[in-house]
Amino acid sequence: MKFVITGGKPLNGEITLAGAKNAVSKVMVASLLTDEPCVFKNFPAIGEVDIIKELLMTIGSKVDIFGSTAKIHTPKIENSRVLQLTRRNRIPILALGPLLARAGEAEVPVLGGDQIGARPVDIHLEALAKLGAKLQITKNSYHAWAPDGLHGANIELRFPSVGATENAILAAVLAHGKTVIKNAASEPEIIDLIKMLQNMGAIIELSPPRTITIEGVKKLRGVTHRILPDRNEAVSFACLAIATRGKILVKGAIQDHLITFLNVVRRMGAEYEVGDEGITFWVPNGKLNRVFITTDVHPGFMTDWQQPLVVCMTQAEGVSSIHETIYEDRFGYANDLSEMGAKIHVVPDCPDDEKCRFAGRGLYHYAVIEGPTKLHAAELKTRDLRSGMLDIIAALTAEGTSEIEGVDEIDRGYERIDERLRALGADIERVR
């Protein structure tokens, strides 16, 4: 399946954010912590959900989805050792904590997901070991057991990994005693997970700097929880408005989640207005300025935002740059943009005044983009979820008709993206 896209015209109108991909998978896994039903609102229709649904149903959950509402009920853990799934992603490792808490043993398949660099899985496993889990890593799975149950511990993450923070939280809420997680990640999706767990009966406190304290409880109850809007979608649609010189109201966008990105928008010479329904993006005089960004953990510039923004950089006056400090292999899309006429150069060096943890390791993690350049149509193949959205934005910005293969990967994180973009005036068709 592929998208056929004819670009070269401004896109205008309104588009409503779906529930966040990076939140829904985590709260679905969190439903395993209780034997009572959990109901989720603003539930997105994305491929990621199908992967987690298969995992939960294999464990023993009943999953019912009605439009944008889902109900998940796991009265009993029928199977705590899931050795194989039809599709792979990185989320199943988060089920280790809930399964250990309710069944005393867990096994899940090894990670999959986007090929954007090494995933720091050892940070997850170190946190679980601190909580009392015994671990065995095989070629195909992670096996854990807790003969004496999980118990509170002091955990200091060497890097504020989102997944490791979530894993430690999910394991600690039903552990005996108090757990302190230091150098924890603090992304909005983590706060959303904490709010859900609090409403289920957990005791979780936040304190500076980057510290989460959890007092284990004996039991959690069911909950009704609304999935927060997807901030990655918000940035994608904002960049679509800016790159095509259109004007788009992104309904549901939350300013608190986008502060760092909004500053970049204004530095670039684009504009935004926060209203009751969301945030509107446009370019007042048609001209874009060069910008320099460095990706970082929250509240810094999110690594998932650099792909859509780079299309805007190709349309800006002068030389822009992106210093990627989260994943070491995230510029595979540079070849796609080069094929479309962009002037983008990726090097293994850090900027002179900004050394990061990848310095001196020969990793191509710094990109320089010269603009403005007219993009032209090309035949592309999606490399990963976020670069797939970059391909769409680039194709809608370019003159001519482009084809993008690998639509399933884009569907994993963007709900009905072709239908929603057509409402903005996009010429995009899904072809089998």
N, C-alpha and C positions, 0 to 999 in steps of 0.2 A: 504494500500500500504506500502511496506517496501523495504529497501535496503538489499541485500545480498552481503557481502564483504569478500573477502579472502585477508588477509594481509601478512605481514612479508617480504616484499621486498622493496628496495629503489625505490622511484618515481623520475623520471627525465623528463626534457623537459621545455616547455614554456606554460604559461597560462595567458590569458588576463583578466584584471579586468573588471567587469560589472559596470554600473552606481551605485552610492552609494544608498543603501536602506534608510539610514538615511538622505539623501538629497532629493531623488525623491518625497517622500510623502509630504514633506514641500513645495517644489516648485509647486507641483500640487495644493495644497491648496492655495498658493499665487496667482495662476492664477485667483482665484475668485475676486481679488482686481480690475480687469479691465474688461471692456465690450468688449475689443479687443482680437483677438486670441493670444495665447502663443504657441510657438513651442519648443519642448525639444529634444535635441540630446543625444546620449548615454543613451537611455531610457531602463532600465533593464526589462526583462521579469520575474517578481517575483510576488508572491502572494500578497505582500503588495500593489502593484499597483492596483490589482483587487479590493481590499477593498476601496481604495481612489477613484477609478473610479466609483464605485457604489455610494459613497457619493456624488461626484460631479454631476453625472447624475441625482440623486434624487433632487439636488438643482436646476438643469436646465442647466448644462453644456453639450456641445457636445464634446465627447472624441473620437478621431480617432488615432489609433496606427498602424504604418506601420513599422514593423521590429523594429529597434532601434530608431525610430523617433515617437514622439507623438505630436498631436495638440489638444489643449484644448481651447474651446471658450464658454464663458458665457455671452452672450449679455444681459441677463436679469435674475435676481434671481426669479425663478418660485416658489421656496419653501424654505423658510428660517428656517423651523422647521422640522428637520429630526428626527423622533422618533425611527426608527428601521432600522438596517442593517442586512443582512444575516450573516455577519461575523463581529466580534468586534475587534477593536484594539484601541490604545490610541491616534490616530491622529485626529479624528473628533473634539476634543476640540479646536484644532488650527483654526477651521473654524469659531469660535465665532466672532473673530475680524473682518475678512473680511465680514461676513454676517451682523454684526452690522453696519459696514461702509456703506454698499450698501443697506441694507433693514431696518435697525433700530431695528431689532429683530432677535434672533437666538435661536435655540434649537437643541442640538445634544445628541446622546446616551452616556451613561456612559462609562468609559474606560474599555478596555479589554487588550489583549496583553499578553506578557510573564509574568509568575508567578515567579517573581524574587525579590519581596519585594514591599513595599508601594510606590505608585507614589505620589509625592508631588503636588497633584492637587490644593490644597488650595493656593499654590504660584501662579498658573495661575490665579485663580479667584480673588485673592487680587490685582494682577496687572490690570486686567480688571476693577475692581471696582474703582481703582485710576483714571482710564481713563474716568470714568463717567457711567459705565454700572451698571444696576440694575440686581441682580442675584437671581435665585431661583433654589435650588438643590432638585430634586425629587429622588425617588428610581431608576429610569431608565434614567434620563436625566439631562442635565444642560440647564437651560432656562435663556436667557439674553435679556435685552432690554435697549435702550438708548434714552429716550424721547427727550433729548436735544442734541443728537449727542455725539460722543466721543470727548474729549478735552485733550490736553497735560497735563502731570503731571510728578512729580518726583517719581520715583519708585525705591525702594531699595530692591532687593531680599535677603532674609535671607540666601539663598544657591544659588550658580550659576547654577540653573537648566536649562538644555538645552531647554526643552519644554516650560517652563515659559518665558525664554528669547525670544524664537521664537514667542510665543503668543503675548507678549507685542509689539514686532516689527511689527507683522502683523496688530495689532489693531491700532498702533500709526501712521503708514505711511499716513493714510487718516484722522487722527484726526485733530481738530483745535488746532493750537499752537504747542509748543515745548514739547517734552517728553525726559526726561533723565532717563536712566536705569542704575542703579549702581549695582555692584557685578554681572554683566551679565556673562553668559557663553560665551566662545570664540572659540568653536570647529570649525574645517574647514567647516563643513556643515552649520554652522551659517554664517560664512564669505561668503560662496557660496550663501546663501539666500540673504544676504545684497547686494552682487554684482548684483544679478538678479534684486532686487528691485531698485537699483540705475539706472540700464539700462531701467527700466520702468518709471523712472522720480522721484523716491523718493530722499529725501535729508537725508543722514545718515552718521554720523561721529563716528569714534572710537577714544578713548583716554584712557590713563592709569588713575587709575587702574581699569580695567574691566568696562569701562563706554561706553555706546552707547547713542548718542544724535540724535534725530529724529525731523526734522521740517516737520510737516504735510503739505501735498499738496492736492489740490482739486481733482486731477484726475491722474490715472496712465495709461500708454499705454501698448500695447502688446509688446512681446519680443521674441527673439530667444535665448535660453539658453542651454548650454551643461552641463549635469550632471557630477560632478566630479567623479573620480574613487573611488571605495569602499575600504576604508582603512581597514575595518574589514575583507574583503576578502583577502587583501594583507597579513595581519597577519596570517590568517588561512592557506594560501598556504605556507607562510614562515615556519610556525611551522610544516606543513606536510613534507617539505623538511628536516627539522632538525630532527624530530622524526623518520623518516624512513631512515635517513642517505643518502638522495638523493641529487639532485641538480636541483633547479627550478628557472627559470627566470620568475618573476612576472611582466608581461608587463603592463605598465600604473601606477605602484606604484610610489608615489611621496614622496621623502625623507622628505620634510618639514612636511608632515602629520604623519611621523613615527619615528621622532627623538628619542623619549623616548624608543620605542620598539627596535630600532636598537642598542641602548646602551646595552640593556638587552641581545640581540643576541650575542654581542661581549663578554660581561661578562660571558656568558654561555659557551664560547669556540667555538661557531659557527662563521660563517663569512658571510659577504655580500659584494656585489660590485654594486655600482650605475652606470648605463650606460644610453645611450641615450633612450633606449626602456623601461627601468624599473630597477628593482633591482633583482639580483641573490642571492640566499641563499644556503648554504651548510655547512657541518661540515668537516673541513680540516683533522683532524686526527681521527675522529670517536668517540672521547671522549667529553662528555659534563660535565660542572661544575655546581655545585649547584648555585642557585640564590635566592635572596629575593626581592619580589616586594610588593609595596603598590599601590592600585588603587587610582586614584584621578581625579579631573576635569582637562580638557585640560589646559596646555600642559603636565599634568601628565600622568601616565600609565592608559590607558583607561580600564574601567571595562569590556568591551566586549572583551578585549584581553586576559584576564586571563584564560578563558576556553581552547582555543587552546594551550596556553603556558604550561598549567599544564601537558599535555601529554608529552611534552619535559622534564618537571621536573621529570616525572617518569623514564626517561632514563638517568638522570644526576647522577653523583657521589656525594653521601652525602645527606644531609637534606636541602631541599628548602622550601620556605614558601610564602604564599600569604595572605596579609592583605587587605581585601575588605572593603572600606570605603564609597562606593557609594550606594549599595543596600545591605540590611541586610540579604537577603535570596537567595544567589546566589551559594551555594555549594550543591544543590540537586544532582548534577552530581557525587558527591563523591561516592555514592553507586554504580554507573555504573563502575567507575574505580576500586573500591574495588572488584567487581565481576570479573573483568578482571585480577586481581592479583596485582593491585597497592597497595602500602602502603600509604594511605592518611588518615589523622586524622583532623577533624574539631572541633574547640573549641569556646566557647563564649568569650574568653579573647583576648584583644589586646596584641601585643608584649610589653614587659616590658618598652621599651623606646619610645613607639609610641602609645599613647592613641588617640582614634578617637571619633567621636560623638556617636558611638554605645557602648562605654565603660560602663560596669556596668549594661547593659540592658538585659543580658542573651541571646543575639543574636549570633548565630553561624556564625561568619564572619572572622575567621582566620584559615587557613589550613596549615598543615605541611605535606610535601611529602618526603618520603624516597626513594632513588634510588641508583643504577639502578635496575629496576625489569622487568622481561620479562612479557609482557602482553599476555594473551591468549583470544581466541574467547569467545563471550558471546551473549546472546539474550537480546537486549536493547530496551527501549521505549523512544522516544524523549520527554524530559521534557519541553524544551523551545528552541527557535531558536539557541542561541549560544551554549548551551550544546548539541544540535543536531549535530552541526559541530564538537564539541569535540568527540562525539561518532564515527563519521566518521573517524577522524584522529586516534583515538585510535584503531579502527578496522583495519585500513590500517597498523598500526604499529604492531599489535598483530599477533601471529601465529594462523593459522586456519581460519575458516569461521564464521563470525558473522552475525547476523540479527538485523536490526534496524527498528522498527516500528515508525509510526508517521512522514512519509516523507513529508506530506503536510506542517508541521511546518517548516521544513528545506527549502522547496520550497518558503516559504514566504519571505526569505531573500537572497537565493542563486540561481542564474539563472542556470538552466540545470546543476546542480552540478555533477551529475553522468556522463553525456556526457563529460564534461570538464576534469574531473579527469581521465576518461579512456584514454584521449589523453596523460596523464602523465605515463601511464602504470598501472593504478589502475585496480584491478579486482573488479568491482562494478556493480551490476545489479539491476534494478528496477523491483520488482515483485508485481503483484496485488494479 
